């Protein structure tokens, strides 16, 4: 289980990926904010929810783009 969680935050070469960490934390906080919106009379501000959603999508999107367009080691 520990190996699974460490692999979530690593890129394809095994290095720590801050974009994945920020994306996952943003996604989790977005889920918490939307859950709070369901059950409280004072919902979380919509602009804050949109900003966190954009941060999560951007960070995870950049991590995916890095994986797709990764530079090769010996290109000439």
Secondary structure, DSSP 8 states (H G I E B T S, - for coil): -HHHHHHHTB-TTS-B-HHHHHHHHHHHHHHHHHHHHHH-SS---HHHHHHHHHHHHHHHHHHHHHHHT---TT--
